[in-house]
């Protein structure tokens, strides 16, 4: 796994480790947040209203923020840093900050004004229950300015990542989760509708996340100043990349909206079942796939700026191997343990056995596409590093059509599970398209070593699955059992399955496991001295 021989791959692995650990903390607090919310609010119409209201500004954040701005900004900012000067790069950051702030203020005002229409378009099923619709509109208006703060956080993330600082942006979601937890526990008694406290927590969290970036920006000499310059060449480059990126992100956003719209016509609680299952899926995606995708974009952009195509291919192959080493066994584990995971995490208070079972079914369907969701996080950044945002847009459009068609076909026989399964199928199509196009652009980028590693990963994952089956045989699972018994089952399963995977990978001499061991040894040796 060339961690020692290739310094750039070593940088990628180190950065991915930092982002992964930071994101893991964020996901853990996110799960704690969802556990607290599930116990207090359950999975009924009130929480459905909150989810729809929060999803709108949150998805717009992804659309304008990291969904398009970050990936469009980093390649251009990196080019300025390496081919021009730091001063010119900082001036580009100032202009981008100014123009983005103006656009975000306008979007926030329009969002508050047109909230009833926005909610009606995103959850038309709510129109049949006026109280639910009114609550969703109220919460949406309260939380819409969240997009202002979080899109600026995305810009800060692009700047800091270009300077190879990854921890602060990755840790900032922890602040949001803590803010929402405290709001749910301590503020709900102050409102006639208790769930309003969650919306207040979201807004406080957004402000704190932006404030968290400031000290680190100052460390790198970034002090935002208002500079209006629509003719700045860097802004033109970013805009040229960003417009197709926004369209691609818009298609992905529409995908989520379509799922929400269709779920709103299904039995009550369907929106919540899909949400909780998706939250669990976000744990491996965030810790590994997003971490590696975040770490690789600056690295890919450096290779492109230096016109080093072979190093670009090497970094891509390495990143995919490193990511699949974790996501393939994670996919199988989620499918094998879908009910125990949901039951242990959420089954308490208002979240009963039925909700746990229905949510776990959605998790199983989402998990089928975990490998594809993960690969997308690594493949898309390389297109942006090549300053090509058009093909990700085209692939996203095709993916949307596939997702819509599959959702309409599967939602009636499979209910909410059909929507989750359609999502996984569409992600697979997206990967196939991007792989074919990328091969035409840069040539073959997966060598024999890559396929050898994948075979070893699959064999190790199957051994892990056998270990999980043995645990079930000797320690049968029961959803009705006491929490302690369910927790012990999950802990034993994870321990046995994880041990089986890593031992098998070690015996098969999987290069990824040996590379990880070398990194840990080097870090441990440094700490001792």
Secondary structure, DSSP 8 states (H G I E B T S, - for coil): --TTT-HHHHHHHHHHHHHHHHHHHHHHHHHHHHHHHHHHHTTSHHHHHHHHHHHHHHHHHHHHIIIIIIHHHHHHHHHHHHHS-HHHHHHHHHHHHHHHHHHHHHHHHHHHHTHHHHHHHH-GGGGGSHHHHHHHHHHHHHHTTHHHHHHHHHHHHHHHHHTT--HHHHHHHHHHHHHHHHHHHHTGGGSSSTTHHHHHHHHHHHHHHHHHHHHHHHHTT--------TT-HHHHHHHHHHHHHHHHHHHHHHHHHHHHHHHHTSSTTHHHHHHHHHHHHHHHIIIIIIHHHHHHHHHHHHHHHTT-HHHHHHHHHHHHHHHHHHHHHHHHHHHHTHHHHHHHHH-BTTB-HHHHHHHHHHHHHHHTTHHHHHHHHHHHHHHHHTT--HHHHHHHHHHHHHHHHHHHHHHHHHTHHHHHHHHHHHHHHHHHHHHHHHHHHH-----HHHHHHHHHHHHHHHHHHHHHHHHHHHS---TTS-HHHHHHHHHHHHHHHHHHHHHHHHHTT-HHHHHHHHHHHHHHHHHH-
